[in-house]
Amino acid sequence: MTVKGRPRFILLVYRMPAKPTAGRVSVWRMLKKVGAIYLQQSVCVFPDSLEVRRELTPIWRKISEAGGEFHFLPLRRLSSDEEQKLIDQFLDQTSKHYREVIENCEINFQKEVEFEIFRKNFTYEEAEEIRTEFEKIGDWFNRVTRRDWFGAPLRTEAASWLAKCEKLVDDFEARVFAAHEGDAADTDRGPLPLGNRTGHARRARRLSSPNGDGANSPHVTSKKAIATS
């Protein structure tokens, strides 16, 4: 991606039929996923690397199959000012993505976990849902770092927030395990007063049923506290 310490870039210029619109939108989405910076409509630039070229190959095919055409042009001998303009645009784009990860962790995910703790919703289903949401954020962060070609700001902060979220997940799973372990322990304490037996039996059935919330449930996917305790 660099020549004697200087970055190399490639330019993609393409044209597609106006109809159907879905084809043009699909190509735009794929290019943005690769990390394109659009200089203007249907003109975008990327750092020149084997990985980027590999990821662009199916997009070229899609353009051709849709009846469009493209030109793939290496950019050489850019002035220092022009190089820096491109680098700054990539840095700005990646920083925005890191900021979105941070906001999702802080505003959405953290508050969701805190709310479920507040209402004591310590179920295996909720633990699974929270774990799944965390993994989505982690996948998102990894996609951003793969496109962080020039060391964008906020990467360290985003990684720190991801670590906080993982701890929230682990703590919530521990609460879920403790809550259900306590319910299970109640079954070993001998006969209950008559008034308490109905509710206790319902809990016991839920914990032991293969289709319920117990250890045999197909919904149990916790990876640390639930699985290893």
N, C-alpha and C positions, 0 to 999 in steps of 0.2 A: 504493500500500500504506500510505501515511501521510496523515494529515490534520493540517496545521499542525504537522508534526514528530512527530505521535503515530501509532503503528501502528494499522491497521484489521484486524479479524479477521472471519471468517465461520465459522458453525457448521453442520455437517451432522449431522442426526439421521435415521437410516434404520432400516428394519425389513425383514427378508427371511424367507421361509419357512424353517422349521427343516430341511427336506429339499428338495433334496439338500444335504449339507454342503459339497460342492465349490463351489457357487455362492457361499456365504457366505465361504469361504476365499479365493476368487478376488477378491471385492470388497475384503476386508480387505487382501490383498496389493497390489492396485492403489492403494488409499488410502495405504498406507504408502510406496509408491513415489513418490507425489506429495509426501509429507512430512507426513502427518497426525499430529497429537498426539491420542491418544484420552483423553478426559476420563472416560469410562466405556464400557461395551459399546455399540457402535453409535452413539456420540456422539463426534464428532471436530471439531477446529478447525484452521483454516489461516489464514495471512496472506491478506488480501483483495487479489488482484491479477488483472489480465486473464489472465496466463499460468496462474495456478492455476485460474481459472474454466474456461479452455479445457481443461486437463488433466482436470478433474472431469466435463466433459460426457459422455464415453463411459461413465463410471462410473455416472452417473445413469441412463443408458439401460440399462445392464446390470442395475441394481437393478429398474427398471420391467419389463424383459423377463422377469426371474425371478419376477415376481408380487409384488415388494416395493413399498415406498413410502418417500418421503424428504421432509424439510423442509430447506431451505437458507436459513439465517437470518443476516443481517448482525448483528454485535455492535457496538453503538454506546454511547458514554458509559460506558465501563468506568472504574472507579476506577484510580488509579495503581497501587495494590497488585495489583489483578487483572490489569492489563496486564503488570506485571512478572512475575507468576506464569507467565503464558503465554509471555512472552519467555524466561524462565529454562528452561522446559521445552523450547522449541525449541533453545536454546543447548546444553542437556544432550544432547539427541538428536543434534544435529549433531556435537558434540564426541566422542561415542561412535563415530560413523562415521569421523571423522578418526583416532581412536585405532586402529580396526580397520585402516584403510589403512596406518598406520605399522607396526603389528604384522605385517601381511602382508609389507610391504617388508623389515622387519628380521629377522623370525624365519623366514619361509618363502622369499621370493624370493632374498634375499642369500645365505642358506645353500645354497640349491639351486645357484646359480651357482658359489659357492666349491667345492662338492662336485664339480661337473662339471669345474672347472679342476683340482682335485686328482687326479681320475682321467684327466685329459687326454682327455676326450671331445669333441674338437674336430671335430664333424661338422656338416654343413649342416643336417641334420635337427634336431640339438640346438639350434643357433642359431635356427632357425625357431621351435622350441617355446618357447625363452626369450623371444624377441621377442613372440610371441603372448601369453604370460603377462604380460609387462610392459604391453602394450597394454590388457589386461583391467584391470589395476590403474589405469592412466591413465583409462580410461572410468569406473571406479568413483569415482575422485577427482573427476572432472568432474561426475558426478551429485550427489555430496555438495556441491560448491561451488554448484551451481544451487539447492540447498535451504538454503544458508547465508544466510538472510535477515537475520540479526542479528549477523553477524561472530563466529562461534564461535571459542573458543580452539583451538589445535593446527593451525589451517589452514597457518600458515607452516612448522611442523615437518613436516606431511604433504607439503607441496610440496617441501621440502628432501629428504625421503627419496625422493620420486619422481625428483628430479634425480639422486640417487645411483644409483638403480636404472637409469636411462637410461644413465649412464656405465658401469655394469657390463655392460649389454647391448652397448654400443658396443665396449668392451674385449674382450668374449668374441667378438664377430663378427670383430674384428681378429685374434684368435688363430686362429680358424677359417680365415680367409683366408690367414694366414701359413703355417699347417700345410699347407694344400692347395697353396699356391703353391710351397712347398718340395718337395712330392711331384712336382708337375708339372715343376719344374726338373730333377729327377733324370733325366728322360727325355732331356735334351739333353747328358748327360755322356758319351756314347759307350757302347761295349759294357761290360756288367757282367761280373764273374766269374760263372762258370757257376752256382754255388750260389745266387746272388742273383737270377737272372733271373726265376724263377717268381713270387716275391713282388712284384718290381717290375712285371712285366707285369700282375699282378692289380690293382695300384694304378692303373696307367695306364688299364686298361680301365674301372675305376670312375670315374675322373675324366673320361674322354672320353665315356662312355655317356650318351645322352639320358635314360635311365631310372635313372642312377646318382646319385652324389653330386657330379657335376661342374657346370660353369657352365651347362650346358644343362638341368639338372634342373628339373622343374616345382616342386620343393619349395623352391628357393632364393628367399627373400623378404627377405633382409637389406636394410635401407634405406640404410645409410650406408657402413660399411667395406667390405662385400662388393660393393655396387653401384657405388661410386664409385672404389674403388682401382684 
